Amino acid sequence: IPIPFVLASVVINPTNDDDHTDLIQNAIDTVSNLLIDNRGFRGAVLLKAGDYKVNRTLTVSSSGVVIRGEGSAKVDGTTITYTATKTSNLFEVDNNGDRPREISGSRQRIVNDYVPVGSKRFAVNNASTFNPGDQVTVEMTTNQQWINDMSNMGQWGWKNENYQLKFRRQIIKVDIENGLITIDAPIVQTIEAKYGGGDIYKYTFNDEITNVGFEGLRLISAYVSETDENHGWIGISARRLKNGWIRQVTGLHFGFGLINLATYCKQVTVEDCAMLDHKSIITGGRRYSFNIDDSENILMQRCFTSDGRHDFVSGSQTPGPNVFVDCLVENAYSDIGPHHRYATGQLYDNVKGKEINAQNRQGSGTGHGWAGAQIMFWNCEADIICDAPNGAMNWAVGTVGSKSKGNAEEPFGIWSSHNRPVVPRSLYYKQLAERLGLDGLHQITLPKQQTGERIWNELSSWKGDGLFLDPLVAFLDPNTFPQPSIPIKIYGIIRKLQIMDMKFTSLWSKLSGSGTVLFENETNLLTKVTFGDSGTYKLQLTVNSEIKTETVTLEVDVNNSQCREESKDVFVMKKNKNKKKLKTCRWLQLRNPSLKSRICKYSVYYSDGFGPAQNVCKITCKACDKCYENPRSKFVIAMVRDVPKYMTCGRLATKKTVRIEHACKKEIPNSEYGTPRETCPSTCSVDSCENKN
């Protein structure tokens, strides 16, 4: 997951010249001609801090090239001023290449009558033509009935032959015997036989550009008036880019926006970026600060924009999934959301702005019609329209702001917990943790994001001036439970890119704590640490470079040494009343976080000596505290006609004190569940446990 850091192959220093176009383009071309290394990179062009002027578009047309400055700060950063006097883009990633091409003879019909949104598996006529690893297109082959049933989109110029919705995926499993194909990511549009069904086929994409990044830059378009349109239009425009990134980049005054990902981009991350103070006429086709068009698997996080129109937005038939998370808009002239002609599979997660809409835009523009489907607004704050197309759905969950219908008077989508934000705070980060583990989550988020608090105030204060929040981050391996004498991993991440370009030293040290602390290698950012005794410790990571010393502290709670767990220890899961299933703690450790959490909540006992995961795999289940109890754990509260009646710890905790004391004294014999005192030690105040949960 982490965005890679690529060492500089060419270094540029600012000069007193009036123009630096050739200087920068020649450096890009030099790196473009280097050999690609085993990570897929040729090298980086490093623009040292200072001011540069460019009068025509700079082009990156080769894979493996990174353009890096020394920060987006107003002072002491790397600033490029675009002085062109015509509508044009400062940076373009493009090779004027071909589009993805279908491999002849590979197309197979999807034979299911109905494949719902979220599916990753479906049946085809002949699965033997596919193999795991194949790059494929899943295509919804829409018919005229689909156009008609979508509130008659034909009246706005929609034709079904122009709406064959395509989603690029990779095959991960083929079941030839049953004709089943499994793909890597869910489909975000229902495939129905009555609306034309769908196909799957292999494709080649020879002109794809990969592993290109932009980082640590401040990009400015020169202009002559507030409504000037003969100047820089887009800061960074990319086509055919896969596995790319744009981070820590700020743009000012561009007429369209900072970032435009168009025409077959895939798997691109945009983070810690800002677009400020557009200069243009305020009308259609302008001020799209962060735009996704015909591109998929795009993540935009921790971004800020002001004075735009459609700030976090997508274009016609943009395929999903695409995500905007933890973003802020100020002084907007129009709305956020899918803009026109049926974008699919988008998540707007903790996005705040003036308006956020998913609606039938009818004849707006040149016949926008339905802007999008399978659009989720999660814990957003704005005035919101969330309507639903026929045969599809949009959602507004935990949103704060007015609830309105669009002008087309379409039915509402699904609204839940309106004006009451929900848990988890971020749907995207929750799902990411379930897919890749908490360590994956820590690699891409900041400590503030992990606390459950919004970061809108911080984004508003920042406004793209330099690095957003932490220059240095430290965290403990989230899959471990600290114990004395057992080594655990600790991580340090340097986010200030300028440090990474220099010679730097790093050092872990102990600030406080009652016992000894031993580091496997205190000079490595990633190392292991061993604590000599239980208690609370504070560690410090110090990074020294030519420009500055950065420090960060890490607090670690080390539990008592009596909490032990062996990988081979066996616990029991119960699938039904007549069958038990035994598993080891090692097996549990390897499950994804969501499944692990569910299994740790099981509270089944057996008289043959096997207990539940939470009692056997205490470290994995994070249940080492002697007062630990699971609110969902069950115990037997009574026998009714020889049939046990159960209660959970969570339910018991809601009772009056007298009833809790009475229940905790019960010890009804049962082979499957423990007594109340064993199961709910905190609620029952066993051994001085006083409602610690």
PLY file of the C-alpha trace (Angstrom):
ply
format ascii 1.0
element vertex 693
property float x
property float y
property float z
element edge 692
property int vertex1
property int vertex2
end_header
0.00 0.00 0.00
2.58 2.69 0.92
3.48 5.08 -1.88
7.09 4.28 -2.80
9.94 6.72 -2.50
12.15 6.93 -5.59
15.67 8.33 -5.35
16.59 11.31 -7.49
18.45 10.55 -10.71
18.56 14.18 -11.91
18.67 17.22 -9.62
17.68 20.70 -10.81
18.47 23.97 -9.05
16.59 27.21 -9.74
18.39 29.83 -11.83
17.88 33.51 -12.57
16.64 32.72 -16.09
13.24 34.00 -17.22
12.13 30.51 -18.27
12.94 26.97 -17.11
10.77 24.97 -19.51
13.63 23.31 -21.39
15.61 22.75 -18.20
12.78 20.75 -16.61
11.63 18.96 -19.78
15.19 17.87 -20.60
15.53 16.46 -17.09
12.27 14.54 -17.51
13.48 13.19 -20.86
16.82 12.16 -19.37
15.14 10.12 -16.63
12.67 8.72 -19.18
15.58 7.18 -21.08
17.06 5.39 -18.06
16.54 1.67 -17.53
13.61 0.53 -15.39
14.65 -1.08 -12.10
13.10 -4.14 -10.46
10.47 -1.95 -8.75
9.32 -0.49 -12.06
11.02 2.92 -11.75
13.64 4.76 -13.77
14.25 7.53 -11.25
13.08 10.89 -10.00
13.62 14.45 -11.18
14.25 16.52 -8.05
13.51 20.25 -8.30
15.31 21.90 -5.41
13.47 24.57 -3.44
13.00 27.84 -5.25
11.03 29.47 -8.06
10.74 28.12 -11.61
8.89 29.52 -14.65
7.43 27.38 -17.43
5.80 28.70 -20.63
4.52 25.50 -22.25
3.23 22.05 -21.26
5.68 19.63 -19.62
5.07 16.04 -20.73
5.76 12.68 -19.10
5.26 9.93 -21.67
7.28 7.05 -20.18
6.69 4.75 -17.23
8.69 4.89 -14.02
9.28 8.66 -13.77
8.72 10.74 -10.63
8.64 14.56 -10.49
9.46 15.77 -6.98
9.94 19.17 -5.39
10.96 20.13 -1.88
7.50 20.93 -0.62
4.38 22.94 -1.40
5.00 25.68 1.18
4.70 29.34 0.20
8.16 29.90 1.61
11.10 27.53 1.07
9.10 25.18 -1.15
9.39 24.33 -4.84
7.16 26.67 -6.86
6.51 26.34 -10.60
4.70 29.28 -12.20
3.01 28.51 -15.51
3.20 31.59 -17.73
1.40 30.31 -20.85
-1.11 32.76 -22.34
-3.42 30.16 -23.85
-5.70 27.52 -22.37
-3.31 24.63 -21.71
-2.05 22.31 -18.98
1.14 22.60 -16.97
1.88 18.84 -16.68
0.51 16.09 -18.88
1.03 12.36 -18.44
0.23 10.99 -21.87
1.77 9.14 -24.79
-1.07 9.67 -27.29
-1.45 5.91 -27.26
-4.24 3.47 -27.96
-7.11 2.39 -25.74
-7.52 -1.06 -24.14
-8.18 -3.55 -26.94
-10.36 -6.65 -26.70
-8.52 -9.90 -27.44
-10.32 -11.50 -30.33
-12.16 -14.71 -29.50
-12.03 -14.22 -25.72
-15.54 -12.77 -25.21
-17.90 -14.92 -23.18
-21.53 -14.28 -22.29
-22.45 -13.94 -18.61
-25.27 -16.47 -18.27
-26.73 -15.37 -14.92
-30.11 -13.68 -15.26
-29.17 -11.33 -12.45
-25.75 -10.40 -11.05
-26.18 -7.99 -8.13
-23.97 -5.07 -7.19
-21.10 -6.27 -5.01
-20.68 -9.59 -6.80
-17.22 -10.88 -7.61
-18.34 -14.20 -9.09
-20.61 -15.11 -11.98
-21.14 -17.84 -14.55
-20.12 -17.84 -18.22
-20.69 -20.17 -21.15
-17.12 -21.43 -21.25
-14.73 -20.62 -18.43
-11.85 -22.61 -19.90
-10.74 -19.67 -22.02
-9.73 -17.74 -18.87
-6.92 -18.09 -16.34
-6.15 -16.48 -12.98
-4.26 -13.26 -13.60
-6.02 -12.42 -16.85
-6.86 -8.74 -17.32
-10.51 -8.62 -18.29
-13.32 -6.20 -19.00
-16.74 -6.87 -17.54
-19.21 -5.14 -19.84
-22.87 -4.41 -19.20
-24.37 -4.71 -22.70
-27.33 -2.40 -22.18
-30.42 -2.44 -24.39
-33.06 0.18 -25.17
-35.27 -1.08 -22.34
-32.63 0.04 -19.83
-32.59 3.52 -21.36
-36.41 3.66 -21.26
-36.79 2.44 -17.70
-34.23 4.96 -16.44
-36.85 7.72 -16.58
-36.57 7.77 -20.37
-33.01 8.97 -20.74
-33.53 8.89 -24.50
-35.17 12.30 -24.25
-31.76 13.67 -23.25
-29.98 12.06 -26.16
-28.90 8.81 -24.50
-28.54 5.83 -26.87
-28.00 2.35 -25.54
-25.11 1.65 -27.94
-23.25 4.52 -26.27
-23.87 3.16 -22.78
-22.14 -0.22 -22.82
-20.73 0.18 -19.31
-17.22 -1.28 -18.95
-15.26 -2.20 -15.81
-11.67 -3.42 -15.92
-10.89 -6.23 -13.51
-8.45 -9.10 -12.95
-9.42 -12.76 -12.68
-8.35 -14.42 -9.43
-10.09 -17.80 -9.77
-11.55 -19.98 -12.53
-13.90 -22.91 -11.87
-14.01 -24.59 -15.27
-16.29 -27.44 -14.18
-19.03 -25.08 -13.00
-18.29 -22.30 -15.47
-17.58 -19.74 -12.72
-15.28 -16.73 -12.88
-14.10 -14.84 -9.78
-12.70 -11.32 -10.18
-10.59 -9.19 -7.87
-13.03 -6.34 -7.19
-16.84 -6.29 -7.01
-18.96 -5.05 -9.88
-20.65 -1.73 -9.14
-23.53 -2.03 -11.60
-26.22 -4.72 -11.67
-26.12 -6.97 -14.73
-29.63 -8.09 -15.67
-30.70 -10.23 -18.60
-33.81 -8.10 -19.15
-31.59 -5.04 -19.66
-29.22 -6.74 -22.09
-27.07 -8.80 -19.72
-23.31 -8.67 -19.90
-20.08 -10.10 -21.29
-16.56 -10.67 -20.06
-13.46 -10.64 -22.25
-9.69 -10.34 -22.03
-7.96 -7.19 -23.15
-4.49 -5.85 -23.87
-3.35 -2.33 -23.10
0.07 -1.83 -24.64
0.15 1.94 -24.22
-0.50 2.06 -20.50
1.89 4.29 -18.53
2.79 2.96 -15.06
4.54 4.13 -11.91
4.50 7.89 -12.43
4.32 10.25 -9.47
4.19 13.96 -8.65
5.03 15.17 -5.15
6.13 18.11 -3.06
5.22 20.90 -5.52
3.45 24.26 -5.54
1.97 24.93 -8.99
0.73 28.42 -9.94
-0.94 29.65 -13.11
-0.20 33.26 -14.01
-3.27 35.29 -15.03
-4.25 38.84 -15.98
-7.76 39.10 -14.53
-10.31 37.27 -12.37
-12.08 36.03 -15.54
-8.96 35.33 -17.62
-9.25 32.05 -19.53
-6.11 32.26 -21.65
-3.81 30.77 -19.04
-3.12 27.48 -17.24
-6.16 25.23 -17.22
-5.09 22.07 -15.35
-2.09 21.61 -13.09
-1.64 17.86 -13.69
-3.61 15.99 -16.34
-3.10 12.24 -16.75
-4.27 9.68 -19.29
-3.61 5.94 -19.42
-1.84 6.08 -16.05
-1.80 3.02 -13.79
-0.23 2.72 -10.34
0.53 6.42 -10.06
0.26 9.07 -7.38
0.05 12.79 -6.71
0.83 13.80 -3.14
1.67 16.97 -1.26
0.92 19.17 -4.30
-0.86 22.53 -4.14
-2.29 24.40 -7.14
-3.39 28.02 -7.50
-5.40 29.91 -10.12
-5.88 27.15 -12.71
-9.11 27.65 -14.67
-10.26 24.02 -14.54
-8.47 22.43 -11.62
-5.38 20.91 -10.10
-5.88 17.26 -11.06
-7.70 15.63 -13.96
-7.51 11.83 -14.22
-9.06 10.96 -17.57
-9.11 8.22 -20.18
-8.29 4.85 -18.65
-6.37 5.81 -15.52
-6.43 3.11 -12.86
-5.11 2.66 -9.33
-4.00 6.23 -8.68
-3.70 7.84 -5.24
-4.11 11.58 -4.65
-3.40 12.74 -1.11
-2.59 15.89 0.85
-3.33 18.11 -2.15
-5.05 21.50 -2.40
-6.54 23.64 -5.18
-7.00 27.34 -4.40
-8.48 30.43 -5.99
-9.43 29.44 -9.55
-9.33 32.17 -12.18
-12.01 31.85 -14.88
-15.54 32.75 -15.81
-17.88 31.07 -13.34
-19.89 28.85 -15.68
-20.03 25.30 -17.06
-16.86 23.39 -17.88
-14.75 25.31 -15.38
-13.49 24.92 -11.82
-13.49 21.12 -11.47
-10.79 21.05 -8.79
-10.29 17.26 -8.54
-11.85 15.45 -11.48
-12.11 11.73 -12.35
-13.28 10.86 -15.85
-13.36 7.37 -17.38
-10.94 6.14 -14.70
-11.30 3.67 -11.83
-9.76 2.56 -8.55
-8.89 6.14 -7.68
-8.35 7.23 -4.06
-8.39 10.91 -3.12
-7.79 11.59 0.57
-7.02 14.61 2.76
-7.64 17.15 -0.01
-8.76 20.78 0.24
-10.20 23.20 -2.30
-11.72 26.66 -2.34
-13.58 28.86 -4.84
-14.38 25.99 -7.19
-17.61 24.78 -8.74
-17.58 20.98 -8.97
-14.68 20.26 -6.64
-14.72 16.49 -6.08
-16.42 15.23 -9.19
-16.62 12.62 -11.95
-17.52 12.64 -15.62
-19.61 10.57 -18.01
-19.84 6.82 -17.38
-16.89 6.91 -14.99
-16.55 3.32 -13.74
-15.97 2.54 -10.08
-14.89 1.98 -7.47
-13.58 5.49 -6.75
-13.24 7.15 -3.33
-13.03 10.66 -1.88
-12.32 10.59 1.86
-11.58 13.23 4.49
-11.85 16.18 2.11
-13.02 19.78 2.56
-14.52 22.37 0.19
-14.85 26.06 1.04
-16.57 28.88 -0.88
-18.00 26.57 -3.55
-20.15 27.84 -6.41
-21.83 24.48 -7.10
-22.06 20.86 -5.95
-19.85 17.87 -5.23
-20.67 14.42 -6.62
-21.11 12.52 -9.88
-21.74 15.20 -12.48
-23.31 13.60 -15.53
-24.24 10.54 -17.57
-24.15 7.70 -15.11
-20.95 7.33 -13.14
-21.01 4.24 -10.90
-19.51 2.99 -7.66
-18.35 6.08 -5.80
-17.84 6.72 -2.09
-17.85 10.23 -0.65
-16.64 9.60 2.89
-16.37 12.45 5.41
-16.50 15.09 2.69
-17.72 18.57 3.66
-18.94 21.19 1.22
-21.81 23.40 0.14
-23.87 20.78 -1.72
-23.38 17.07 -2.44
-25.76 15.55 -4.97
-26.64 12.32 -6.76
-29.64 13.01 -8.97
-31.26 13.02 -12.39
-29.92 16.24 -13.87
-32.27 15.86 -16.86
-31.34 18.28 -19.66
-28.59 20.11 -17.77
-25.54 20.86 -19.87
-25.94 18.84 -23.05
-28.26 16.24 -21.55
-26.66 15.03 -18.33
-29.54 12.78 -17.25
-28.79 10.49 -14.33
-25.49 11.64 -12.83
-24.65 8.40 -11.06
-25.68 5.20 -9.34
-24.29 3.14 -6.49
-23.09 6.38 -4.91
-22.53 6.42 -1.14
-22.42 9.60 0.95
-21.02 8.54 4.34
-20.79 10.95 7.30
-20.67 13.92 4.92
-21.74 17.45 5.78
-23.56 19.54 3.16
-27.01 20.17 1.74
-27.69 16.85 0.03
-29.79 15.41 -2.77
-29.68 11.62 -2.81
-32.20 10.20 -5.28
-32.26 6.71 -6.78
-32.48 5.57 -10.43
-34.76 2.71 -11.38
-32.95 -0.59 -10.85
-30.08 1.04 -8.95
-29.49 2.78 -5.63
-27.72 5.69 -3.92
-27.21 6.10 -0.17
-26.83 8.89 2.38
-25.70 7.54 5.75
-24.87 9.68 8.77
-24.96 12.87 6.72
-25.48 16.29 8.30
-27.34 19.00 6.37
-30.61 19.47 4.54
-32.34 16.56 2.79
-33.87 17.48 -0.56
-35.22 15.97 -3.75
-33.77 16.84 -7.13
-35.71 18.80 -9.71
-36.71 15.59 -11.53
-38.79 14.39 -8.55
-37.20 10.93 -8.59
-37.64 8.68 -5.55
-35.31 9.10 -2.60
-32.34 6.82 -2.31
-31.69 5.15 1.03
-31.30 7.67 3.85
-30.10 6.42 7.21
-29.27 8.26 10.44
-29.83 11.68 8.90
-28.16 14.44 10.95
-26.64 11.79 13.22
-23.11 10.70 12.16
-22.55 6.97 12.44
-19.81 4.56 13.49
-17.41 3.68 11.99
-16.38 7.24 11.26
-14.95 6.24 7.89
-16.45 3.45 5.81
-13.44 3.34 3.50
-10.87 3.03 6.27
-12.98 0.40 8.02
-13.18 -1.70 4.87
-9.49 -1.17 4.17
-8.61 -2.50 7.63
-10.82 -5.53 7.07
-9.16 -6.28 3.73
-5.52 -5.53 4.54
-5.32 -5.41 8.32
-4.65 -2.58 10.72
-1.03 -2.37 9.63
-2.26 -1.52 6.12
-4.52 1.16 7.58
-1.65 2.71 9.56
0.45 2.92 6.42
-1.92 5.34 4.65
-3.65 7.28 7.43
-2.47 9.84 9.97
-2.83 9.47 13.76
-5.55 12.14 13.84
-7.64 10.15 11.35
-7.42 7.05 13.53
-8.88 8.73 16.60
-12.42 8.82 15.23
-12.35 12.62 14.82
-12.81 14.61 11.64
-9.87 16.56 10.17
-11.84 19.35 8.46
-10.57 22.02 10.88
-7.00 20.99 10.23
-7.56 21.04 6.45
-9.07 24.53 6.69
-6.10 25.83 8.67
-3.61 24.18 6.31
-4.97 25.29 2.92
-2.14 23.63 1.05
0.70 25.53 2.68
3.42 22.91 3.10
3.08 19.45 4.61
-0.31 18.53 6.07
0.10 17.55 9.73
2.70 14.98 10.79
6.21 15.03 9.28
6.95 11.84 11.17
4.65 9.01 12.27
5.32 6.10 14.64
3.13 3.14 15.50
3.17 -0.27 17.10
2.42 -3.45 15.17
-1.39 -3.39 15.57
-1.62 -7.18 15.40
0.33 -7.73 18.61
-0.43 -7.47 22.29
2.63 -6.08 24.13
4.00 -8.41 26.81
7.19 -8.37 28.83
10.15 -10.21 27.27
8.42 -10.73 23.90
9.79 -8.68 20.94
7.24 -6.68 18.95
7.57 -4.58 15.79
7.53 -0.78 15.85
7.32 1.37 12.73
8.54 4.82 11.83
7.39 6.59 8.66
8.96 9.79 7.34
6.35 11.89 5.54
8.52 14.94 4.92
9.89 14.05 1.49
12.74 16.55 1.70
14.29 14.47 4.49
14.16 11.33 2.36
16.26 13.04 -0.33
19.04 13.78 2.14
21.35 11.81 4.34
19.48 11.30 7.58
19.83 9.28 10.75
17.08 7.79 12.86
17.20 6.71 16.49
14.69 5.03 18.78
15.03 5.72 22.51
13.14 5.25 25.75
11.63 8.35 27.35
9.88 6.76 30.32
8.73 3.43 31.76
9.49 1.24 34.76
11.42 -1.53 33.03
14.25 -1.99 30.59
13.74 -1.41 26.87
15.87 -3.21 24.29
15.75 -2.32 20.58
16.83 -4.88 18.01
18.35 -2.03 16.00
17.62 1.42 17.37
18.80 3.13 14.17
16.24 1.46 11.88
12.83 3.02 11.23
11.33 -0.47 11.33
12.68 -2.53 14.18
11.68 -4.70 17.14
11.53 -3.72 20.79
11.45 -5.82 23.97
10.12 -4.53 27.30
11.48 -5.90 30.56
8.36 -5.46 32.69
4.69 -4.55 32.53
3.59 -0.94 32.62
3.25 2.12 30.40
6.27 3.17 28.34
6.99 6.18 26.14
9.36 5.73 23.23
10.76 8.45 21.01
11.83 8.29 17.39
14.29 11.03 16.38
15.21 11.73 12.76
18.14 14.07 12.10
18.79 15.61 8.69
20.57 18.61 7.19
17.43 20.73 7.42
15.80 19.82 10.71
15.43 17.36 13.56
12.00 15.72 13.78
10.71 13.70 16.74
7.61 11.68 17.51
6.60 9.80 20.65
4.92 6.42 20.92
3.10 5.25 24.05
2.97 1.50 24.68
0.98 -0.32 27.36
2.70 -3.59 28.27
0.48 -6.18 29.95
1.45 -8.60 32.70
3.49 -11.65 31.75
0.78 -14.07 32.87
-1.09 -13.43 29.61
0.35 -16.06 27.26
-0.67 -17.63 24.00
0.89 -20.37 21.90
0.27 -20.61 18.17
-0.63 -24.30 18.56
-3.21 -23.70 21.32
-6.65 -24.99 20.33
-10.00 -23.29 20.74
-13.49 -24.29 19.67
-15.93 -22.75 17.23
-19.48 -24.06 17.08
-21.32 -24.14 13.77
-24.47 -25.88 15.04
-25.73 -27.82 18.06
-24.35 -31.15 16.93
-20.96 -30.21 15.57
-17.89 -28.52 16.94
-14.94 -27.18 15.02
-11.47 -26.88 16.53
-8.93 -24.31 15.37
-5.52 -23.09 16.52
-4.52 -19.60 17.57
-2.15 -19.52 14.59
-5.10 -20.11 12.29
-6.96 -17.26 13.97
-3.98 -14.90 13.70
-4.03 -15.28 9.90
-7.72 -14.39 9.45
-8.77 -10.97 8.22
-9.61 -8.48 11.01
-13.38 -8.68 10.49
-13.53 -12.47 10.75
-11.04 -12.47 13.62
-13.22 -10.04 15.55
-16.33 -12.18 15.04
-14.58 -15.37 16.13
-13.21 -13.67 19.23
-16.81 -12.90 20.23
-17.82 -16.56 20.25
-18.26 -17.81 23.82
-18.82 -21.56 23.36
-17.47 -23.94 26.04
-17.13 -27.72 25.95
-16.67 -30.11 28.84
-13.79 -31.85 27.08
-11.51 -28.96 27.93
-11.63 -26.72 24.88
-12.63 -23.11 25.39
-13.56 -20.17 23.15
-11.01 -18.06 21.27
-11.27 -15.17 23.73
-10.14 -17.48 26.57
-7.51 -19.44 24.65
-6.02 -16.91 22.20
-6.01 -13.96 24.59
-3.32 -11.99 22.80
-4.86 -12.37 19.35
-8.29 -11.47 20.76
-6.78 -8.67 22.87
-8.39 -10.17 25.96
-5.42 -10.30 28.32
-6.86 -8.01 30.97
-8.23 -10.12 33.80
-11.27 -7.83 33.74
-11.85 -8.33 30.03
-15.36 -9.24 29.00
-17.12 -9.32 25.67
-20.55 -7.62 25.69
-21.82 -10.36 23.36
-20.57 -13.28 25.42
-23.36 -15.50 26.79
-23.97 -17.28 30.08
-26.91 -19.30 31.37
-29.22 -17.17 33.51
-31.92 -19.78 34.09
-33.27 -23.22 33.14
-36.83 -23.26 31.84
-38.21 -26.82 31.52
-34.66 -28.14 31.25
-33.93 -25.67 28.42
-31.22 -23.08 29.15
-32.10 -19.40 28.95
-29.17 -17.22 27.98
-28.12 -13.65 28.67
-25.19 -11.61 27.35
-22.78 -9.52 29.38
-23.98 -6.44 27.56
-27.57 -7.15 28.57
-26.60 -7.88 32.16
-24.75 -4.57 32.41
-28.00 -2.67 31.72
-29.74 -4.15 34.78
-30.08 -2.56 38.19
-27.32 -3.26 40.71
-29.45 -5.64 42.78
-30.33 -7.76 39.74
-26.69 -7.83 38.60
-25.55 -9.03 42.03
-28.24 -11.72 42.05
-27.37 -12.94 38.55
-23.63 -13.02 39.23
-24.13 -15.43 42.14
-25.71 -18.06 39.88
-23.70 -21.08 38.86
-26.00 -23.17 36.68
-24.16 -26.25 35.37
-23.71 -26.08 31.60
-21.20 -27.74 29.28
-21.14 -24.96 26.71
-21.05 -21.65 28.59
-19.24 -20.34 31.63
-20.81 -18.88 34.76
-21.69 -15.17 34.89
-18.59 -14.46 37.00
-16.35 -16.27 34.50
-17.94 -14.69 31.46
-18.58 -11.14 32.73
-15.88 -10.38 35.33
-16.16 -6.62 34.88
-19.92 -6.41 35.23
-19.81 -8.88 38.14
-16.91 -6.95 39.76
-14.80 -10.10 40.13
-11.42 -9.54 41.83
-11.80 -5.76 41.94
-12.86 -5.48 38.31
-15.17 -2.48 38.40
-16.83 -2.00 35.03
-13.58 -1.41 33.18
-15.39 -2.24 29.97
0 1
1 2
2 3
3 4
4 5
5 6
6 7
7 8
8 9
9 10
10 11
11 12
12 13
13 14
14 15
15 16
16 17
17 18
18 19
19 20
20 21
21 22
22 23
23 24
24 25
25 26
26 27
27 28
28 29
29 30
30 31
31 32
32 33
33 34
34 35
35 36
36 37
37 38
38 39
39 40
40 41
41 42
42 43
43 44
44 45
45 46
46 47
47 48
48 49
49 50
50 51
51 52
52 53
53 54
54 55
55 56
56 57
57 58
58 59
59 60
60 61
61 62
62 63
63 64
64 65
65 66
66 67
67 68
68 69
69 70
70 71
71 72
72 73
73 74
74 75
75 76
76 77
77 78
78 79
79 80
80 81
81 82
82 83
83 84
84 85
85 86
86 87
87 88
88 89
89 90
90 91
91 92
92 93
93 94
94 95
95 96
96 97
97 98
98 99
99 100
100 101
101 102
102 103
103 104
104 105
105 106
106 107
107 108
108 109
109 110
110 111
111 112
112 113
113 114
114 115
115 116
116 117
117 118
118 119
119 120
120 121
121 122
122 123
123 124
124 125
125 126
126 127
127 128
128 129
129 130
130 131
131 132
132 133
133 134
134 135
135 136
136 137
137 138
138 139
139 140
140 141
141 142
142 143
143 144
144 145
145 146
146 147
147 148
148 149
149 150
150 151
151 152
152 153
153 154
154 155
155 156
156 157
157 158
158 159
159 160
160 161
161 162
162 163
163 164
164 165
165 166
166 167
167 168
168 169
169 170
170 171
171 172
172 173
173 174
174 175
175 176
176 177
177 178
178 179
179 180
180 181
181 182
182 183
183 184
184 185
185 186
186 187
187 188
188 189
189 190
190 191
191 192
192 193
193 194
194 195
195 196
196 197
197 198
198 199
199 200
200 201
201 202
202 203
203 204
204 205
205 206
206 207
207 208
208 209
209 210
210 211
211 212
212 213
213 214
214 215
215 216
216 217
217 218
218 219
219 220
220 221
221 222
222 223
223 224
224 225
225 226
226 227
227 228
228 229
229 230
230 231
231 232
232 233
233 234
234 235
235 236
236 237
237 238
238 239
239 240
240 241
241 242
242 243
243 244
244 245
245 246
246 247
247 248
248 249
249 250
250 251
251 252
252 253
253 254
254 255
255 256
256 257
257 258
258 259
259 260
260 261
261 262
262 263
263 264
264 265
265 266
266 267
267 268
268 269
269 270
270 271
271 272
272 273
273 274
274 275
275 276
276 277
277 278
278 279
279 280
280 281
281 282
282 283
283 284
284 285
285 286
286 287
287 288
288 289
289 290
290 291
291 292
292 293
293 294
294 295
295 296
296 297
297 298
298 299
299 300
300 301
301 302
302 303
303 304
304 305
305 306
306 307
307 308
308 309
309 310
310 311
311 312
312 313
313 314
314 315
315 316
316 317
317 318
318 319
319 320
320 321
321 322
322 323
323 324
324 325
325 326
326 327
327 328
328 329
329 330
330 331
331 332
332 333
333 334
334 335
335 336
336 337
337 338
338 339
339 340
340 341
341 342
342 343
343 344
344 345
345 346
346 347
347 348
348 349
349 350
350 351
351 352
352 353
353 354
354 355
355 356
356 357
357 358
358 359
359 360
360 361
361 362
362 363
363 364
364 365
365 366
366 367
367 368
368 369
369 370
370 371
371 372
372 373
373 374
374 375
375 376
376 377
377 378
378 379
379 380
380 381
381 382
382 383
383 384
384 385
385 386
386 387
387 388
388 389
389 390
390 391
391 392
392 393
393 394
394 395
395 396
396 397
397 398
398 399
399 400
400 401
401 402
402 403
403 404
404 405
405 406
406 407
407 408
408 409
409 410
410 411
411 412
412 413
413 414
414 415
415 416
416 417
417 418
418 419
419 420
420 421
421 422
422 423
423 424
424 425
425 426
426 427
427 428
428 429
429 430
430 431
431 432
432 433
433 434
434 435
435 436
436 437
437 438
438 439
439 440
440 441
441 442
442 443
443 444
444 445
445 446
446 447
447 448
448 449
449 450
450 451
451 452
452 453
453 454
454 455
455 456
456 457
457 458
458 459
459 460
460 461
461 462
462 463
463 464
464 465
465 466
466 467
467 468
468 469
469 470
470 471
471 472
472 473
473 474
474 475
475 476
476 477
477 478
478 479
479 480
480 481
481 482
482 483
483 484
484 485
485 486
486 487
487 488
488 489
489 490
490 491
491 492
492 493
493 494
494 495
495 496
496 497
497 498
498 499
499 500
500 501
501 502
502 503
503 504
504 505
505 506
506 507
507 508
508 509
509 510
510 511
511 512
512 513
513 514
514 515
515 516
516 517
517 518
518 519
519 520
520 521
521 522
522 523
523 524
524 525
525 526
526 527
527 528
528 529
529 530
530 531
531 532
532 533
533 534
534 535
535 536
536 537
537 538
538 539
539 540
540 541
541 542
542 543
543 544
544 545
545 546
546 547
547 548
548 549
549 550
550 551
551 552
552 553
553 554
554 555
555 556
556 557
557 558
558 559
559 560
560 561
561 562
562 563
563 564
564 565
565 566
566 567
567 568
568 569
569 570
570 571
571 572
572 573
573 574
574 575
575 576
576 577
577 578
578 579
579 580
580 581
581 582
582 583
583 584
584 585
585 586
586 587
587 588
588 589
589 590
590 591
591 592
592 593
593 594
594 595
595 596
596 597
597 598
598 599
599 600
600 601
601 602
602 603
603 604
604 605
605 606
606 607
607 608
608 609
609 610
610 611
611 612
612 613
613 614
614 615
615 616
616 617
617 618
618 619
619 620
620 621
621 622
622 623
623 624
624 625
625 626
626 627
627 628
628 629
629 630
630 631
631 632
632 633
633 634
634 635
635 636
636 637
637 638
638 639
639 640
640 641
641 642
642 643
643 644
644 645
645 646
646 647
647 648
648 649
649 650
650 651
651 652
652 653
653 654
654 655
655 656
656 657
657 658
658 659
659 660
660 661
661 662
662 663
663 664
664 665
665 666
666 667
667 668
668 669
669 670
670 671
671 672
672 673
673 674
674 675
675 676
676 677
677 678
678 679
679 680
680 681
681 682
682 683
683 684
684 685
685 686
686 687
687 688
688 689
689 690
690 691
691 692
